[in-house]
Amino acid sequence: MSNKIEALKRMSNKDGVIAALAIDQRGSLKKMLAAAANKPANEEDIVEFKKVISSELTKYASAILLDPEYGLPAAAERDANCGLLTAYEKTGYDTTAPGRMPDLLADWSVRRLKEAGADSIKFMLYYDVDEGEEINRKKQAFVERIGDECVAEDMPFFLELMSYDANIDDTKSAEYAKVKPHKVNTMVEEFAKDRYNVDVLKVEVPVNMDYVEGYNGDNEVIFSKDEALNFFKEQDKATAGVPFIFLSAGVSAELFQETLKFAHEAGSTFNGVLCGRATWRHSIEPFAKDGEEAGREWMRTTGRKNIEDLNEVLAVTATSWESKVK
């Protein structure tokens, strides 16, 4: 059995489903902690918060995603049965040039992340399928290099794909919701190609559920339920048999769970989740305002319930990745 398969098994629960917890936020987490405490946050605050999350919540997750900059102390505190996925990209993107170009952490490599205890490698890419060919060709080559590096080290490669439109600032807007299915599914189709050596695609759901009939609340309806179900079917086809998992994109825990049920109804063969803020974001306030013990108490109660509720949904909606991997 290859190291990749063994590593993917370490990332999964007994059903072959990836039920992972994401806490690789860096700059955004610092801002969230600072806002909750009403004072500047320092690096130690970020490290400690990640350690608390890891020590309290990895008992209920099959894997945890951490960054090597602030997250390695938290990796050491994870549950013995919890796999470790490490981020390889610098946080954010280059704002000085068009194209949201990515970059890697300068003092890390796949080999070094492996030596630090990683079971798998994660790289996040912002991608607009309709942006200029020159920009997207560079991004494609960038991903190819990482895929080749992971092949050389026999490490699973998780590619996180974040869609956007170079001409629309707000990806939560109705304007973006209209083009999101095209952006997401065309991007998935590209990076499911063999040339990228991606083992698991980490993808957005193909529609903004806030604009789907029956889920829209006070918003306009942009897509009927049937149209939205069809976008999930298209996405499943676009993955071309590559295992894929959904990211939560910061929506509420309840909406994320409802979305997974919706995906299942569509026949999506998704293989799990990598869920971050939907699980833990409301622990920031007690942790930042009232201290570590208050944060732990939130995680032992509400945080645990969020993960256990999600795991119950995954048990009846997600499928094993093992049937897709030869």
C-alpha positions as a Markdown table, in Angstrom:
| # | Residue | x | y | z |
|---|---|---|---|---|
| 1 | Met | 0.0 | 0.0 | 0.0 |
| 2 | Ser | 1.4 | 3.4 | -1.0 |
| 3 | Asn | 2.1 | 6.1 | 1.6 |
| 4 | Lys | -0.6 | 8.2 | -0.1 |
| 5 | Ile | -3.3 | 5.6 | 0.6 |
| 6 | Glu | -2.1 | 5.0 | 4.1 |
| 7 | Ala | -2.1 | 8.8 | 4.7 |
| 8 | Leu | -5.6 | 9.3 | 3.3 |
| 9 | Lys | -6.8 | 6.5 | 5.6 |
| 10 | Arg | -5.3 | 8.4 | 8.6 |
| 11 | Met | -7.3 | 11.5 | 7.4 |
| 12 | Ser | -10.6 | 9.6 | 7.3 |
| 13 | Asn | -13.1 | 8.1 | 9.7 |
| 14 | Lys | -14.0 | 4.4 | 9.7 |
| 15 | Asp | -16.4 | 4.9 | 6.8 |
| 16 | Gly | -13.7 | 6.3 | 4.5 |
| 17 | Val | -15.1 | 9.8 | 4.8 |
| 18 | Ile | -12.9 | 12.8 | 5.5 |
| 19 | Ala | -14.6 | 14.6 | 8.5 |
| 20 | Ala | -11.9 | 17.3 | 9.0 |
| 21 | Leu | -11.6 | 20.5 | 11.0 |
| 22 | Ala | -9.9 | 23.5 | 9.5 |
| 23 | Ile | -8.0 | 26.0 | 11.6 |
| 24 | Asp | -5.3 | 27.2 | 9.2 |
| 25 | Gln | -6.5 | 30.8 | 9.3 |
| 26 | Arg | -3.7 | 33.3 | 10.0 |
| 27 | Gly | -4.3 | 37.0 | 9.2 |
| 28 | Ser | -8.1 | 36.7 | 9.4 |
| 29 | Leu | -7.9 | 34.8 | 12.7 |
| 30 | Lys | -5.7 | 37.6 | 14.1 |
| 31 | Lys | -8.3 | 40.2 | 13.1 |
| 32 | Met | -11.1 | 38.1 | 14.6 |
| 33 | Leu | -9.3 | 37.7 | 17.9 |
| 34 | Ala | -8.5 | 41.4 | 18.0 |
| 35 | Ala | -12.0 | 42.5 | 17.3 |
| 36 | Ala | -13.4 | 40.2 | 20.0 |
| 37 | Ala | -10.9 | 41.3 | 22.6 |
| 38 | Asn | -11.1 | 45.0 | 21.5 |
| 39 | Lys | -7.3 | 45.2 | 21.5 |
| 40 | Pro | -4.5 | 44.0 | 19.2 |
| 41 | Ala | -3.9 | 40.3 | 19.0 |
| 42 | Asn | -0.3 | 38.9 | 19.0 |
| 43 | Glu | 1.2 | 35.7 | 17.6 |
| 44 | Glu | 0.9 | 34.0 | 21.0 |
| 45 | Asp | -2.8 | 34.5 | 21.0 |
| 46 | Ile | -3.1 | 32.8 | 17.6 |
| 47 | Val | -0.9 | 29.9 | 18.7 |
| 48 | Glu | -2.9 | 29.4 | 22.0 |
| 49 | Phe | -6.3 | 29.6 | 20.3 |
| 50 | Lys | -5.2 | 26.9 | 17.8 |
| 51 | Lys | -3.9 | 24.7 | 20.6 |
| 52 | Val | -7.2 | 24.9 | 22.5 |
| 53 | Ile | -9.2 | 24.1 | 19.3 |
| 54 | Ser | -6.9 | 21.1 | 18.6 |
| 55 | Ser | -6.8 | 19.7 | 22.1 |
| 56 | Glu | -10.6 | 20.0 | 22.6 |
| 57 | Leu | -12.1 | 19.2 | 19.2 |
| 58 | Thr | -9.9 | 16.7 | 17.4 |
| 59 | Lys | -11.4 | 13.9 | 19.5 |
| 60 | Tyr | -14.4 | 14.3 | 17.2 |
| 61 | Ala | -12.7 | 15.0 | 13.8 |
| 62 | Ser | -10.9 | 12.6 | 11.5 |
| 63 | Ala | -8.2 | 15.2 | 10.6 |
| 64 | Ile | -7.2 | 18.8 | 11.3 |
| 65 | Leu | -5.9 | 21.4 | 8.9 |
| 66 | Leu | -3.2 | 23.6 | 10.4 |
| 67 | Asp | -0.6 | 26.0 | 9.1 |
| 68 | Pro | 3.1 | 25.5 | 9.9 |
| 69 | Glu | 3.6 | 29.2 | 10.9 |
| 70 | Tyr | 1.3 | 29.1 | 14.0 |
| 71 | Gly | -0.2 | 25.6 | 14.1 |
| 72 | Leu | 2.6 | 23.1 | 14.8 |
| 73 | Pro | 2.2 | 23.5 | 18.6 |
| 74 | Ala | -1.5 | 22.7 | 18.1 |
| 75 | Ala | -0.6 | 19.7 | 15.9 |
| 76 | Ala | 1.3 | 18.2 | 18.8 |
| 77 | Glu | -1.9 | 18.5 | 21.0 |
| 78 | Arg | -4.3 | 16.7 | 18.6 |
| 79 | Asp | -6.0 | 13.4 | 19.3 |
| 80 | Ala | -3.9 | 10.4 | 18.5 |
| 81 | Asn | -6.5 | 9.2 | 15.9 |
| 82 | Cys | -6.7 | 12.5 | 14.1 |
| 83 | Gly | -4.7 | 13.0 | 10.9 |
| 84 | Leu | -2.7 | 16.2 | 10.1 |
| 85 | Leu | -3.2 | 18.3 | 7.0 |
| 86 | Thr | -0.8 | 21.2 | 6.6 |
| 87 | Ala | -1.2 | 24.4 | 4.5 |
| 88 | Tyr | 1.6 | 25.1 | 2.1 |
| 89 | Glu | 0.5 | 28.5 | 0.8 |
| 90 | Lys | 1.2 | 32.0 | 2.2 |
| 91 | Thr | -2.0 | 33.4 | 3.7 |
| 92 | Gly | -3.9 | 35.7 | 1.3 |
| 93 | Tyr | -2.6 | 36.7 | -2.1 |
| 94 | Asp | -0.5 | 39.3 | -3.9 |
| 95 | Thr | -2.6 | 42.5 | -3.9 |
| 96 | Thr | 0.0 | 44.5 | -5.9 |
| 97 | Ala | -0.7 | 42.9 | -9.2 |
| 98 | Pro | -3.9 | 41.6 | -11.0 |
| 99 | Gly | -4.8 | 37.9 | -10.8 |
| 100 | Arg | -4.7 | 37.1 | -7.0 |
| 101 | Met | -1.4 | 35.3 | -7.6 |
| 102 | Pro | -0.5 | 32.7 | -5.0 |
| 103 | Asp | 2.8 | 32.1 | -3.2 |
| 104 | Leu | 4.3 | 29.4 | -1.1 |
| 105 | Leu | 5.7 | 29.6 | 2.4 |
| 106 | Ala | 9.4 | 30.4 | 1.6 |
| 107 | Asp | 11.0 | 28.3 | 4.3 |
| 108 | Trp | 8.9 | 25.2 | 3.8 |
| 109 | Ser | 8.7 | 22.4 | 1.2 |
| 110 | Val | 6.6 | 19.2 | 0.9 |
| 111 | Arg | 9.6 | 17.3 | 2.3 |
| 112 | Arg | 9.9 | 19.6 | 5.3 |
| 113 | Leu | 6.2 | 19.5 | 6.0 |
| 114 | Lys | 6.3 | 15.7 | 5.9 |
| 115 | Glu | 9.3 | 15.7 | 8.3 |
| 116 | Ala | 7.3 | 18.0 | 10.6 |
| 117 | Gly | 4.6 | 15.3 | 10.8 |
| 118 | Ala | 2.1 | 16.2 | 8.1 |
| 119 | Asp | 0.0 | 13.4 | 6.7 |
| 120 | Ser | -1.1 | 15.5 | 3.7 |
| 121 | Ile | -0.5 | 18.8 | 2.0 |
| 122 | Lys | -3.0 | 21.5 | 1.3 |
| 123 | Phe | -2.7 | 24.4 | -1.2 |
| 124 | Met | -5.3 | 27.1 | -1.7 |
| 125 | Leu | -5.8 | 28.7 | -5.1 |
| 126 | Tyr | -7.9 | 31.7 | -6.0 |
| 127 | Tyr | -9.1 | 31.2 | -9.6 |
| 128 | Asp | -11.3 | 33.0 | -12.0 |
| 129 | Val | -11.9 | 30.8 | -15.0 |
| 130 | Asp | -12.7 | 33.9 | -17.2 |
| 131 | Glu | -9.6 | 35.9 | -16.3 |
| 132 | Gly | -6.9 | 36.3 | -18.9 |
| 133 | Glu | -5.1 | 33.2 | -20.2 |
| 134 | Glu | -1.7 | 34.5 | -19.2 |
| 135 | Ile | -2.7 | 34.7 | -15.5 |
| 136 | Asn | -4.5 | 31.3 | -15.5 |
| 137 | Arg | -1.6 | 29.6 | -17.3 |
| 138 | Lys | 0.7 | 30.7 | -14.6 |
| 139 | Lys | -1.6 | 29.4 | -11.9 |
| 140 | Gln | -2.0 | 26.1 | -13.7 |
| 141 | Ala | 1.8 | 25.7 | -13.9 |
| 142 | Phe | 2.1 | 26.6 | -10.2 |
| 143 | Val | -0.3 | 23.8 | -9.3 |
| 144 | Glu | 1.5 | 21.3 | -11.5 |
| 145 | Arg | 4.8 | 22.0 | -9.6 |
| 146 | Ile | 3.1 | 21.4 | -6.3 |
| 147 | Gly | 1.5 | 18.2 | -7.6 |
| 148 | Asp | 4.8 | 16.9 | -8.9 |
| 149 | Glu | 6.5 | 17.7 | -5.5 |
| 150 | Cys | 3.8 | 15.7 | -3.7 |
| 151 | Val | 4.2 | 12.8 | -6.1 |
| 152 | Ala | 8.0 | 12.9 | -5.4 |
| 153 | Glu | 7.4 | 12.7 | -1.6 |
| 154 | Asp | 4.4 | 10.3 | -2.0 |
| 155 | Met | 2.2 | 12.7 | -0.1 |
| 156 | Pro | -1.5 | 13.3 | -0.7 |
| 157 | Phe | -2.2 | 16.6 | -2.4 |
| 158 | Phe | -5.4 | 18.5 | -1.3 |
| 159 | Leu | -6.1 | 21.4 | -3.6 |
| 160 | Glu | -8.5 | 24.0 | -2.2 |
| 161 | Leu | -10.2 | 26.0 | -5.0 |
| 162 | Met | -11.7 | 29.4 | -4.4 |
| 163 | Ser | -13.6 | 31.0 | -7.2 |
| 164 | Tyr | -14.0 | 34.7 | -7.8 |
| 165 | Asp | -14.7 | 37.2 | -10.6 |
| 166 | Ala | -12.1 | 39.8 | -11.4 |
| 167 | Asn | -14.9 | 42.3 | -12.1 |
| 168 | Ile | -17.1 | 41.6 | -9.0 |
| 169 | Asp | -15.8 | 42.7 | -5.6 |
| 170 | Asp | -18.4 | 40.9 | -3.4 |
| 171 | Thr | -18.5 | 37.1 | -3.8 |
| 172 | Lys | -21.5 | 37.0 | -1.5 |
| 173 | Ser | -23.6 | 39.3 | -3.7 |
| 174 | Ala | -26.5 | 38.4 | -5.9 |
| 175 | Glu | -24.5 | 39.5 | -8.9 |
| 176 | Tyr | -21.8 | 36.9 | -8.1 |
| 177 | Ala | -24.4 | 34.3 | -7.2 |
| 178 | Lys | -25.6 | 34.3 | -10.8 |
| 179 | Val | -22.2 | 33.3 | -12.2 |
| 180 | Lys | -20.9 | 31.2 | -9.3 |
| 181 | Pro | -22.0 | 27.8 | -10.7 |
| 182 | His | -20.1 | 28.4 | -13.9 |
| 183 | Lys | -17.1 | 29.7 | -12.1 |
| 184 | Val | -16.9 | 26.8 | -9.6 |
| 185 | Asn | -17.8 | 23.9 | -11.9 |
| 186 | Thr | -15.5 | 25.0 | -14.8 |
| 187 | Met | -12.6 | 25.4 | -12.3 |
| 188 | Val | -13.3 | 22.0 | -10.8 |
| 189 | Glu | -13.2 | 20.4 | -14.3 |
| 190 | Glu | -9.8 | 22.0 | -15.0 |
| 191 | Phe | -8.1 | 20.9 | -11.9 |
| 192 | Ala | -9.5 | 17.3 | -11.9 |
| 193 | Lys | -7.2 | 16.6 | -14.8 |
| 194 | Asp | -4.5 | 14.0 | -14.3 |
| 195 | Arg | -1.7 | 16.5 | -15.0 |
| 196 | Tyr | -2.2 | 18.2 | -11.7 |
| 197 | Asn | -1.8 | 15.1 | -9.6 |
| 198 | Val | -4.5 | 16.2 | -7.1 |
| 199 | Asp | -5.6 | 13.5 | -4.7 |
| 200 | Val | -8.5 | 15.4 | -3.1 |
| 201 | Leu | -10.2 | 18.5 | -4.4 |
| 202 | Lys | -11.5 | 20.8 | -1.6 |
| 203 | Val | -14.3 | 22.7 | -3.3 |
| 204 | Glu | -17.0 | 25.3 | -2.7 |
| 205 | Val | -20.6 | 24.2 | -3.1 |
| 206 | Pro | -21.6 | 25.4 | -6.6 |
| 207 | Val | -24.4 | 27.7 | -5.6 |
| 208 | Asn | -24.9 | 30.4 | -3.0 |
| 209 | Met | -27.7 | 28.8 | -1.1 |
| 210 | Asp | -28.9 | 32.2 | 0.1 |
| 211 | Tyr | -30.3 | 32.7 | -3.4 |
| 212 | Val | -31.9 | 29.3 | -3.9 |
| 213 | Glu | -35.6 | 28.8 | -3.7 |
| 214 | Gly | -36.6 | 27.6 | -0.3 |
| 215 | Tyr | -33.3 | 28.7 | 1.3 |
| 216 | Asn | -33.3 | 32.4 | 0.3 |
| 217 | Gly | -34.9 | 34.0 | 3.4 |
| 218 | Asp | -35.3 | 37.7 | 2.5 |
| 219 | Asn | -33.1 | 37.5 | -0.6 |
| 220 | Glu | -34.3 | 37.2 | -4.2 |
| 221 | Val | -34.6 | 33.7 | -5.8 |
| 222 | Ile | -31.9 | 33.4 | -8.5 |
| 223 | Phe | -32.1 | 29.6 | -8.9 |
| 224 | Ser | -35.0 | 27.2 | -8.4 |
| 225 | Lys | -34.4 | 24.2 | -6.3 |
| 226 | Asp | -34.2 | 22.0 | -9.5 |
| 227 | Glu | -31.7 | 24.3 | -11.1 |
| 228 | Ala | -29.5 | 24.2 | -7.9 |
| 229 | Leu | -29.7 | 20.4 | -7.7 |
| 230 | Asn | -28.5 | 20.3 | -11.3 |
| 231 | Phe | -25.5 | 22.4 | -10.5 |
| 232 | Phe | -24.5 | 19.8 | -7.9 |
| 233 | Lys | -24.9 | 17.1 | -10.4 |
| 234 | Glu | -22.7 | 19.0 | -12.9 |
| 235 | Gln | -20.0 | 19.5 | -10.2 |
| 236 | Asp | -20.0 | 15.8 | -9.4 |
| 237 | Lys | -19.4 | 15.0 | -13.1 |
| 238 | Ala | -16.7 | 17.7 | -13.3 |
| 239 | Thr | -14.6 | 16.0 | -10.7 |
| 240 | Ala | -14.0 | 13.1 | -13.1 |
| 241 | Gly | -13.7 | 10.6 | -10.3 |
| 242 | Val | -11.2 | 12.6 | -8.2 |
| 243 | Pro | -12.2 | 12.5 | -4.5 |
| 244 | Phe | -13.7 | 15.8 | -3.4 |
| 245 | Ile | -14.7 | 17.4 | -0.1 |
| 246 | Phe | -16.7 | 20.6 | 0.6 |
| 247 | Leu | -15.5 | 23.6 | 2.5 |
| 248 | Ser | -17.9 | 25.5 | 4.7 |
| 249 | Ala | -17.0 | 29.0 | 3.5 |
| 250 | Gly | -17.9 | 30.5 | 6.9 |
| 251 | Val | -21.6 | 29.9 | 6.7 |
| 252 | Ser | -23.5 | 28.9 | 9.8 |
| 253 | Ala | -23.2 | 25.3 | 11.0 |
| 254 | Glu | -26.9 | 24.8 | 10.4 |
| 255 | Leu | -26.8 | 26.0 | 6.8 |
| 256 | Phe | -23.7 | 24.0 | 6.0 |
| 257 | Gln | -25.5 | 20.8 | 7.3 |
| 258 | Glu | -28.6 | 21.6 | 5.2 |
| 259 | Thr | -26.4 | 22.2 | 2.2 |
| 260 | Leu | -24.8 | 18.7 | 2.5 |
| 261 | Lys | -28.2 | 17.2 | 2.6 |
| 262 | Phe | -29.1 | 19.1 | -0.5 |
| 263 | Ala | -25.9 | 17.9 | -2.2 |
| 264 | His | -26.8 | 14.3 | -1.3 |
| 265 | Glu | -30.3 | 14.8 | -2.7 |
| 266 | Ala | -28.7 | 15.8 | -6.0 |
| 267 | Gly | -26.7 | 12.6 | -6.0 |
| 268 | Ser | -23.3 | 14.2 | -5.3 |
| 269 | Thr | -20.7 | 11.7 | -4.4 |
| 270 | Phe | -18.7 | 14.1 | -2.2 |
| 271 | Asn | -16.3 | 12.4 | 0.2 |
| 272 | Gly | -16.4 | 14.6 | 3.3 |
| 273 | Val | -15.8 | 18.1 | 4.5 |
| 274 | Leu | -13.1 | 20.4 | 5.7 |
| 275 | Cys | -15.1 | 22.6 | 8.0 |
| 276 | Gly | -13.6 | 25.6 | 9.8 |
| 277 | Arg | -15.4 | 28.7 | 10.9 |
| 278 | Ala | -18.8 | 27.0 | 10.8 |
| 279 | Thr | -17.6 | 24.9 | 13.6 |
| 280 | Trp | -15.6 | 27.2 | 15.9 |
| 281 | Arg | -16.1 | 30.9 | 15.0 |
| 282 | His | -18.4 | 31.6 | 18.0 |
| 283 | Ser | -15.7 | 30.4 | 20.4 |
| 284 | Ile | -13.5 | 33.4 | 19.5 |
| 285 | Glu | -15.5 | 35.8 | 21.7 |
| 286 | Pro | -15.4 | 33.8 | 25.0 |
| 287 | Phe | -11.7 | 32.9 | 24.4 |
| 288 | Ala | -10.7 | 36.5 | 23.6 |
| 289 | Lys | -12.8 | 38.3 | 26.2 |
| 290 | Asp | -12.9 | 35.8 | 29.1 |
| 291 | Gly | -9.8 | 33.7 | 28.7 |
| 292 | Glu | -8.7 | 30.2 | 27.7 |
| 293 | Glu | -11.0 | 28.3 | 30.1 |
| 294 | Ala | -14.1 | 30.1 | 28.8 |
| 295 | Gly | -13.0 | 29.2 | 25.2 |
| 296 | Arg | -12.5 | 25.6 | 26.2 |
| 297 | Glu | -16.0 | 25.5 | 27.8 |
| 298 | Trp | -17.6 | 26.7 | 24.6 |
| 299 | Met | -15.7 | 24.1 | 22.6 |
| 300 | Arg | -16.6 | 21.3 | 25.0 |
| 301 | Thr | -20.3 | 22.1 | 24.6 |
| 302 | Thr | -21.3 | 24.0 | 21.5 |
| 303 | Gly | -18.2 | 23.2 | 19.5 |
| 304 | Arg | -18.5 | 19.5 | 20.2 |
| 305 | Lys | -22.2 | 19.6 | 19.3 |
| 306 | Asn | -21.4 | 21.4 | 16.0 |
| 307 | Ile | -19.0 | 18.6 | 15.0 |
| 308 | Glu | -21.1 | 15.7 | 16.2 |
| 309 | Asp | -24.2 | 17.1 | 14.4 |
| 310 | Leu | -22.1 | 17.5 | 11.3 |
| 311 | Asn | -20.7 | 13.9 | 11.7 |
| 312 | Glu | -24.3 | 12.6 | 11.9 |
| 313 | Val | -25.1 | 14.4 | 8.6 |
| 314 | Leu | -22.0 | 13.1 | 6.9 |
| 315 | Ala | -22.9 | 9.5 | 8.0 |
| 316 | Val | -26.0 | 9.7 | 5.8 |
| 317 | Thr | -24.8 | 12.0 | 3.0 |
| 318 | Ala | -21.0 | 11.5 | 2.2 |
| 319 | Thr | -19.4 | 8.6 | 0.4 |
| 320 | Ser | -16.1 | 6.9 | 0.9 |
| 321 | Trp | -13.2 | 8.1 | -1.2 |
| 322 | Glu | -11.8 | 4.6 | -1.4 |
| 323 | Ser | -14.1 | 3.6 | -4.3 |
| 324 | Lys | -12.5 | 6.4 | -6.4 |
| 325 | Val | -8.8 | 5.6 | -5.7 |
| 326 | Lys | -7.1 | 2.7 | -7.5 |
